[in-house]
Amino acid sequence: MIRDIFFAALISVLIQTAAASGSTAELMSSPDGQVVATLFTNEEGALRYQVEWKGRVIIEPSALGISVDGLSLGSNVEIGEPAVSATDETYATRGVHSIARNHYKRWLFPITHQPSGRNYTLETRVYDDGVAIRYVVPGEGTQHVDGESSSWKVIPDSKAWYFERLTKGWKLKSYAGEWLATDIDNLAEASPVGPVQGTPIVLELPSDLGFAAITKAATYNYSGMRLKAIGHRTLVADFTEGNSGFDVEGTIATPWRVTMLADDLNELVGSDLVKNLNPKPDKELFADTSYIRPGRTVWSWETLGLGTPETQREFVDLAAEMGFEYTTIDDGWKDWIRPWETVGGLVEHAASKDVGVWLWVHSQDIRSPENDYQQMRDYFFRVSQTGAVGLKIDFMNGESKELVDFEIAVLRNAAKARLMINFHGCHASTGEERTYPNEMTREGIRGIEVNKMREGPIPAFHNAALPFTRFIVGHADYTPALFSNPGPTTWAHQVATLVLFTSGLQTYAEHPGTMMNARDLQEASHILQNVPPVWDETIVLEGSKIGSLAGMARRTGDQWFVGVVNGEQQARDFETSLTFLGNGEYCVEIIRDDIDGAPIDLVGMNAKAKLHGYNTTTGLVVDKHLLRRSETLDMRLAPGGGFVARLTKRD
């Protein structure tokens, strides 16, 4: 009843506003009726929209529009009668959970640009957890996109989370920035390197309204959108090409402009909105997906560099000993004597131990688009001939249309060659892994490799922010679990990142010999070796707060893992209920901070480590208990600490 009264009042206000400007307000609601998007034109005939959620405005009236061939198609327009439809489907997915629901209502608005008579479609989908809008501009031949006026005017008193990297020019090339927060009013001035931010921007809404995020989805045949803060709480679409724009052949179907909404962090993490907006996989291209297997990989680069072929042979053996599915051979293998033959021998040895081999390649070696990427296709054929299972493709360093086209060409041609892909030096996910399930992970994140660089180390608060910021749009190759150089975090914190950070290919940063044999890690090695890379169910624990504390309970099959990291540099207590468990007793193995123990001396643990003055860390202790769902886990977390619990139903 109250909701009906609200909507009646809302419609009345909008009709009055629209009447004053000579336009009609089009209201669109989510399946549950809680999200309402409104499309209208202002007094000048320019497209505008607004987003409300549970009776509160979240995005105030904001501009829409795309400029094509010199025409500003969001101005002087007429909105036609929409075609309305609904979809409710489920599909198998990978990462946070195993089944996704795609439930939305759709409006297709015919838009006429009155000065030119040009027609196009504004497509809107309204979900229970957000709103997505895109432009479909029909055409033949080459169309030139000059830019967009798509924007978001955020309500006052919202806190905006964004990532920052001060290294000149790199912030928007690799998305490898540290997650920070500022008031939305200050976002335009917050960054010393300028007002353009990468996606997503995550918002803590005022008055306990919950959370929102502004991002993009389904970036294909288009340039990747960034967000420019222009003041007055407003973000506007921005592109690498700037005023030069970019060309699109044939009909333009832009990526989705997305506003995500969530009551709490559990809903934010559990949202499939970005994936849902991507097309289903091509049935012919992915008729056989048996070669696509999530897994864990050892990796020498962080602790040793590449080393020799003998080093990589040793890592194959260590992967097998740890029960890992893969090993990754990184930059430098092309400099070996007879590199392809050497790789072939390593792959053959790995296959005898049920270990797959991933190979690194610089994107420049396969980037030429000539003859439908013939250079790439030849390279992929040669890789597949060695028996390698996947490629780690590095240094795209941007999201211009040229680079977006390159990434999609990689995924398509890799699928034809039955190869999995891990992108590095790239933008964050926009849901490509739904359409191209051979994308196992991608970087687009500030990961632990920074600890060996001059700009390191990673602070604990960054790790406590990541599950609720970067990871809400898709998987990421953070390369967790670095014990010889953990910076201001503890060993238990490092273990917990394996549970908290989602990646179809989970790359362990630490030397596997250290994880299995270091005296103070041995007790925990059996848990380290058995954290799954993907999950059937994820629950964000109460007490989680972006940048302060991240806690999750995650299930694979009938086994649960709990992971918690402390983002603060002070000790704290943490308690969580176990109501997510089934009935009966569970065997609980806990890796926790050894707060009362002697510090672990890191000097000399890895001669190549750049410790940045963090020469010691807090070690870990392993405890075992029997617990029921009616009980709680109570833990004392060290500064920058954490814990992991593995819970297995007792027979």
Residue pairs with C-beta under 8 A, 6 or more apart in sequence:
3 33
3 55
6 55
7 36
10 27
10 36
10 52
11 25
11 27
14 25
14 27
14 38
14 40
15 25
17 25
17 40
18 24
18 25
18 40
20 43
21 40
21 41
21 42
21 43
21 45
22 41
22 43
22 45
23 40
23 41
23 42
23 45
23 79
24 40
24 79
25 38
25 39
25 40
26 38
26 39
26 40
26 79
26 82
26 107
26 109
27 36
27 37
27 38
28 36
28 37
28 38
28 39
28 105
28 107
28 124
28 126
29 35
29 36
29 37
29 105
29 126
30 36
30 104
30 105
30 126
30 127
30 128
31 86
31 88
31 103
31 104
31 105
31 127
31 128
32 128
34 53
34 54
34 128
35 51
35 52
35 53
35 126
35 127
35 128
35 129
35 130
35 131
35 261
36 51
36 52
36 53
36 126
37 49
37 50
37 51
37 52
37 124
37 126
37 131
37 133
38 49
38 50
38 51
38 52
39 47
39 48
39 49
39 64
39 79
39 107
39 109
39 122
39 124
40 48
40 49
40 79
41 47
41 48
41 77
41 78
41 79
42 48
42 61
44 75
44 76
45 75
45 76
45 77
45 78
45 114
46 63
46 65
46 74
46 75
46 76
46 77
47 63
47 64
47 65
47 74
47 75
47 77
47 79
47 111
47 122
48 61
48 62
48 63
48 64
49 59
49 61
49 62
49 64
49 133
50 57
50 59
50 60
50 61
50 62
51 57
51 58
51 59
51 131
51 259
51 261
52 58
53 209
53 261
54 209
56 155
56 209
57 155
58 154
58 155
58 205
58 209
58 212
58 259
58 261
59 152
59 153
59 154
59 155
59 212
59 259
60 153
60 154
60 155
60 233
61 153
62 151
62 152
62 153
62 234
63 74
63 149
63 150
63 151
63 236
64 74
64 122
64 133
64 149
64 150
64 151
65 72
65 73
65 74
65 75
65 148
65 149
65 150
66 73
66 74
66 120
66 135
66 137
66 145
66 147
66 148
66 149
66 150
66 252
66 254
67 73
67 74
67 145
67 146
67 147
67 148
67 149
67 245
68 118
68 137
68 139
68 143
68 144
68 145
68 146
68 252
69 143
69 144
69 146
70 144
70 146
71 113
71 115
71 116
71 118
72 149
73 111
73 113
73 118
73 120
73 135
73 137
74 149
75 113
76 113
76 114
76 115
77 111
77 112
77 113
77 114
78 111
78 112
78 114
79 109
79 110
79 111
79 122
80 109
80 110
80 111
80 112
81 110
82 107
82 108
82 109
82 110
83 107
83 108
84 105
84 106
84 107
84 108
85 105
85 106
86 104
86 105
86 106
87 102
87 103
87 104
87 106
88 101
88 102
88 103
89 101
89 102
89 103
90 99
90 100
90 101
90 102
91 99
91 100
91 102
91 280
91 434
92 98
92 99
92 100
93 99
93 100
93 272
93 275
93 434
94 294
94 433
94 437
94 475
94 504
94 534
95 433
95 474
95 475
95 502
95 503
95 504
95 534
95 535
96 269
96 270
96 502
96 535
96 538
97 270
97 535
97 536
97 537
97 538
98 534
98 535
98 536
98 537
100 272
100 275
100 276
101 272
102 272
102 276
103 127
103 128
104 125
104 126
104 127
104 276
105 125
105 126
106 123
106 124
106 125
106 126
107 123
107 124
107 126
108 121
108 122
108 123
109 121
109 122
109 123
109 124
110 119
110 120
110 121
111 119
111 120
111 121
111 122
112 118
112 119
113 119
113 120
119 138
120 135
120 136
120 137
120 138
121 135
121 136
121 137
122 133
122 134
122 135
122 136
123 133
123 134
123 135
123 136
124 131
124 132
124 133
125 131
125 132
125 133
125 256
125 277
127 273
127 276
129 260
129 261
129 262
129 267
129 271
129 273
130 258
130 259
130 260
130 261
130 271
130 273
131 258
131 259
131 261
132 217
132 256
132 257
132 258
132 259
132 273
132 277
133 150
133 256
133 257
134 253
134 254
134 255
134 256
134 257
135 148
135 252
135 253
135 254
136 251
136 252
136 253
136 254
137 143
137 251
137 252
138 251
139 250
139 251
139 252
140 250
141 249
141 250
142 247
142 248
142 249
143 247
143 248
143 249
143 250
143 252
144 245
144 246
144 247
144 248
145 222
145 223
145 245
145 246
145 247
145 248
145 252
146 243
146 245
147 237
147 239
147 243
147 245
148 225
148 236
148 237
148 239
148 254
149 236
149 237
150 225
150 236
150 237
150 257
151 234
151 235
151 236
151 237
152 214
152 227
152 234
152 235
152 259
153 232
153 233
153 234
154 160
154 184
154 203
154 212
154 214
154 233
154 234
154 235
155 205
155 206
155 233
156 184
156 185
156 206
156 233
157 183
157 184
157 206
157 207
158 183
158 184
158 203
158 204
158 205
158 206
158 212
158 233
159 181
159 182
159 183
159 184
159 203
159 204
160 181
160 182
160 183
160 184
160 187
160 201
160 202
160 203
161 179
161 180
161 181
161 201
161 202
161 203
161 204
161 465
161 468
161 469
161 546
161 547
162 177
162 179
162 180
162 181
162 182
162 187
162 190
162 191
162 197
162 198
162 201
163 171
163 175
163 177
163 178
163 179
163 180
163 197
163 198
163 446
163 469
163 470
164 171
164 177
164 178
164 179
164 180
164 191
164 193
165 171
165 174
165 176
165 177
165 178
165 193
165 446
165 455
166 192
166 193
166 455
167 455
168 193
170 176
171 177
171 191
171 193
171 198
172 196
172 198
172 226
172 240
172 398
172 399
173 397
173 398
173 425
174 397
174 425
174 426
174 443
174 444
175 198
175 426
175 427
175 428
175 443
175 444
175 445
175 470
176 443
176 444
176 445
176 446
176 447
176 450
177 198
177 446
178 446
178 458
178 459
178 462
179 446
179 461
179 462
179 465
179 466
179 469
179 470
179 547
180 190
181 204
181 546
181 547
182 190
184 203
184 233
185 233
187 195
187 197
187 201
187 229
187 235
188 195
188 229
188 230
188 231
189 195
190 229
191 197
195 228
195 229
195 230
196 226
196 227
196 228
196 229
196 238
197 226
197 227
197 228
197 229
197 235
198 226
198 227
198 427
198 428
199 214
199 215
199 216
199 225
199 226
199 227
199 428
199 430
199 473
200 213
200 214
200 215
200 260
200 428
200 469
200 470
200 472
200 473
201 213
201 214
201 215
201 227
201 235
202 211
202 212
202 213
202 268
202 468
202 469
202 472
202 546
203 211
203 212
203 213
203 214
204 211
204 546
205 211
205 212
210 261
210 262
210 263
210 264
210 267
211 260
211 261
211 262
211 263
211 264
211 265
211 267
211 268
211 468
212 259
212 260
212 261
212 262
213 258
213 259
213 260
213 262
213 268
213 472
213 473
214 227
214 235
214 258
214 259
214 260
215 258
215 260
215 274
215 430
215 473
216 224
216 225
216 255
216 256
216 257
216 258
216 430
217 255
217 256
217 258
217 273
217 274
217 275
217 277
217 278
217 430
217 431
218 255
218 256
218 277
218 278
218 279
218 430
218 431
218 435
219 225
219 255
219 399
219 404
219 430
219 432
220 253
220 255
220 404
220 408
220 435
221 248
221 249
221 253
221 401
221 404
221 405
221 408
222 246
222 248
222 252
222 253
222 254
222 255
222 401
222 404
223 239
223 240
223 241
223 246
223 399
223 400
223 401
223 404
224 239
224 240
224 255
224 398
224 399
224 400
224 403
224 404
224 427
224 430
225 237
225 238
225 239
225 255
225 257
226 237
226 238
226 239
226 240
226 399
227 235
227 236
227 237
227 238
228 235
228 236
228 237
228 238
229 235
230 236
237 257
239 245
239 246
239 400
240 398
240 399
240 400
241 400
241 401
246 400
246 401
247 401
248 401
255 430
256 277
258 273
258 274
258 277
260 268
260 271
260 273
260 274
260 472
262 268
262 271
264 540
265 468
265 540
265 544
265 545
265 546
266 539
266 540
268 468
268 472
268 540
269 467
269 468
269 471
269 472
269 538
269 540
269 552
270 538
270 540
271 472
274 429
274 430
274 431
274 472
274 473
274 474
275 431
275 433
275 434
275 474
276 431
276 434
277 431
278 430
278 431
278 432
278 434
278 435
279 434
279 435
280 434
280 435
281 434
281 435
281 436
281 437
282 435
285 412
285 415
285 416
286 415
286 437
286 438
288 418
289 437
289 438
291 389
291 418
291 419
291 420
291 438
292 420
292 437
292 438
292 440
293 325
293 356
293 420
294 440
294 504
294 505
294 533
294 534
295 324
295 325
295 326
295 356
295 505
295 506
295 533
296 322
296 324
296 325
296 326
296 505
296 506
296 507
296 508
296 531
296 533
297 319
297 324
297 325
297 326
297 327
297 328
297 358
297 505
297 506
297 507
297 508
298 315
298 318
298 319
298 322
298 324
298 326
298 327
298 328
298 508
298 512
299 315
299 327
299 328
299 330
299 479
299 507
299 508
299 509
300 306
300 307
300 311
300 312
300 315
300 330
300 511
301 328
301 330
301 331
301 449
302 448
302 449
302 452
302 479
302 482
302 509
302 510
303 482
303 484
303 509
303 510
303 511
303 514
303 606
303 608
303 609
304 311
304 511
304 608
305 332
305 608
306 312
306 329
306 330
306 331
306 332
306 333
308 336
309 336
309 342
309 345
309 346
312 327
312 329
312 333
312 346
313 346
313 349
315 327
315 512
316 327
316 346
316 349
316 350
316 353
316 355
316 357
317 353
318 512
318 513
318 516
319 325
319 326
319 327
319 350
319 353
319 355
319 512
320 353
320 354
320 355
321 512
321 516
322 512
322 515
322 516
322 529
323 529
323 530
324 355
324 508
324 512
324 529
325 354
325 355
325 356
326 355
326 356
326 357
326 358
326 389
326 390
326 505
327 350
327 355
327 356
327 357
327 358
328 357
328 358
328 359
328 360
328 392
328 422
328 507
329 343
329 346
329 357
329 358
329 359
329 360
330 360
330 392
331 360
331 362
331 394
333 339
333 342
333 343
333 359
333 360
336 342
340 382
340 386
343 357
343 359
343 386
343 388
344 385
344 386
344 387
346 357
347 357
347 386
347 387
347 388
348 387
350 356
350 357
351 387
356 388
356 389
356 390
357 386
357 387
357 388
357 389
358 388
358 389
358 390
358 391
358 392
358 420
358 422
358 505
359 383
359 386
359 388
359 390
359 391
359 392
360 391
360 392
360 394
361 379
361 391
361 392
361 393
361 394
362 394
362 395
363 393
363 394
363 395
363 396
363 406
363 425
364 395
365 375
365 379
366 373
366 375
366 376
366 379
366 380
366 393
366 410
367 375
367 376
367 406
368 374
368 375
368 376
369 402
369 405
369 406
369 409
373 409
373 413
376 409
376 410
376 413
377 413
377 416
377 417
380 391
380 413
380 414
380 416
380 417
380 419
381 417
383 391
383 417
383 419
384 417
384 418
384 419
388 419
389 419
389 420
390 419
390 420
390 421
390 422
390 440
390 505
391 414
391 419
391 420
391 421
391 422
392 422
392 423
392 424
393 410
393 421
393 422
393 423
393 424
394 423
394 424
394 425
395 424
395 425
396 403
396 406
396 407
396 423
396 425
396 426
396 427
397 403
397 425
398 427
399 426
399 427
407 423
407 426
407 432
408 432
408 436
410 421
410 423
411 421
411 432
411 436
411 438
411 439
412 436
414 420
414 421
414 438
415 436
415 438
419 438
420 438
420 439
420 440
420 505
421 436
421 438
421 439
421 440
422 439
422 440
422 441
422 442
422 477
422 505
422 507
423 439
423 441
423 442
423 443
423 444
424 442
424 443
424 477
425 443
426 442
426 443
426 444
427 444
428 442
428 444
428 445
428 470
428 473
428 474
428 476
429 442
429 444
429 473
429 474
429 475
429 476
430 473
430 474
431 473
431 474
432 439
432 474
433 439
433 440
433 474
433 475
433 504
440 475
440 503
440 504
440 505
441 475
441 476
441 477
441 503
441 504
441 505
441 507
442 474
442 475
442 476
442 477
443 476
443 477
444 470
444 476
445 466
445 470
445 476
445 477
445 478
446 458
446 462
447 458
447 476
447 477
447 478
447 479
447 480
448 458
448 478
448 479
448 480
448 481
448 482
448 497
448 509
449 479
449 509
450 456
450 457
450 458
451 457
451 458
451 482
451 485
451 486
451 487
451 609
451 610
451 612
452 485
452 608
452 609
452 610
453 610
454 610
456 487
456 610
456 612
457 485
457 486
457 487
457 488
457 612
457 614
458 487
458 489
459 487
459 488
459 640
460 488
460 489
460 493
460 565
460 566
460 567
460 568
460 569
460 639
460 640
461 547
461 548
461 567
461 568
462 547
462 567
463 489
463 493
463 497
463 500
463 550
463 565
463 567
464 545
464 546
464 547
464 548
464 549
464 550
464 565
464 566
464 567
465 546
465 547
465 550
465 567
466 476
466 478
466 500
466 501
466 550
467 500
467 501
467 540
467 550
467 552
468 544
468 546
468 550
469 546
470 476
471 501
471 502
475 502
475 503
475 504
476 501
476 502
476 503
477 503
477 505
477 507
478 497
478 501
478 503
479 507
479 508
479 509
480 494
480 497
480 498
480 501
480 506
480 507
480 508
480 509
481 494
481 495
481 497
481 498
481 508
481 509
481 510
481 515
481 528
482 494
482 509
482 510
483 491
483 494
483 510
483 514
483 515
483 518
483 521
483 605
484 510
484 511
484 514
484 602
484 605
484 606
484 609
485 602
485 606
485 609
485 610
485 611
485 614
486 493
486 494
486 602
486 614
486 617
487 612
487 614
488 569
488 614
488 639
488 640
489 565
489 617
489 640
489 641
489 642
490 593
490 617
490 618
490 619
490 620
490 638
490 640
490 641
490 642
491 520
491 521
491 524
491 593
491 600
491 617
491 618
491 619
491 620
492 591
492 592
492 593
492 618
492 620
492 638
492 641
492 642
492 643
492 644
493 565
493 566
493 593
493 640
493 641
493 642
494 642
495 524
495 527
495 528
495 563
495 591
495 620
495 642
495 644
496 563
496 564
496 565
496 642
496 643
496 644
497 563
497 565
497 642
498 506
498 508
498 528
498 531
498 563
498 644
499 531
499 552
499 554
499 561
499 562
499 563
499 644
500 550
500 552
500 563
500 565
502 534
502 535
503 533
504 533
504 534
505 533
506 531
506 533
508 515
511 606
514 521
514 605
514 606
515 521
515 525
515 528
515 529
516 522
516 525
516 529
518 605
520 600
520 619
520 620
521 528
521 620
523 620
523 621
523 622
524 591
524 620
524 622
527 589
527 591
527 622
527 644
527 646
530 646
531 561
531 644
532 554
532 556
532 561
534 556
535 554
535 555
535 556
536 555
536 556
536 557
537 554
537 555
538 552
538 553
538 554
538 555
539 552
539 553
539 554
539 580
540 551
540 552
541 551
541 552
541 553
541 562
541 564
541 576
542 576
542 577
543 549
543 551
543 574
543 575
543 576
544 550
544 551
544 552
547 567
548 567
548 568
549 564
549 565
549 566
549 567
549 568
549 572
549 574
550 564
550 565
550 567
551 562
551 563
551 564
551 565
551 574
551 576
552 562
552 563
552 564
553 560
553 561
553 562
553 576
553 580
554 560
554 561
554 562
554 563
555 561
555 580
558 582
558 648
558 649
559 646
559 647
559 648
559 649
560 580
560 581
560 586
560 645
560 646
560 647
560 648
561 644
561 645
561 646
561 647
562 576
562 633
562 643
562 644
562 645
562 647
563 642
563 643
563 644
564 574
564 576
564 635
564 637
564 642
564 643
564 644
565 641
565 642
566 572
566 574
566 637
566 638
566 639
566 640
566 641
566 642
567 640
568 639
568 640
569 639
569 640
570 639
571 595
571 636
571 637
571 638
571 639
571 641
572 636
572 637
573 634
573 635
573 636
573 637
574 634
574 635
574 636
574 637
574 643
575 632
575 633
575 634
575 635
576 632
576 633
577 632
578 586
578 627
578 628
578 629
578 630
578 631
578 632
578 633
578 647
579 629
580 629
581 628
581 629
581 647
582 629
582 649
583 628
583 629
584 628
584 649
584 650
585 626
585 627
585 628
585 649
585 650
586 626
586 627
586 628
586 647
586 648
586 649
586 650
587 624
587 625
587 626
587 647
587 648
587 649
587 650
588 624
588 625
588 626
588 627
588 633
588 645
588 646
588 647
589 622
589 623
589 624
589 645
589 646
590 622
590 623
590 624
590 625
590 633
590 635
590 643
590 644
590 645
591 620
591 621
591 622
591 643
591 644
591 645
592 620
592 621
592 622
592 623
592 635
592 636
592 643
593 618
593 619
593 620
593 621
593 636
593 637
593 638
593 641
593 642
593 643
594 618
594 619
594 620
594 621
595 618
595 636
595 638
595 641
597 618
597 619
597 621
598 619
599 616
599 617
599 618
599 619
600 616
600 617
600 618
600 619
601 615
601 616
602 609
602 611
602 614
602 615
602 616
602 617
603 611
603 615
618 638
618 641
626 650
627 633
627 647
633 645
635 643
637 643
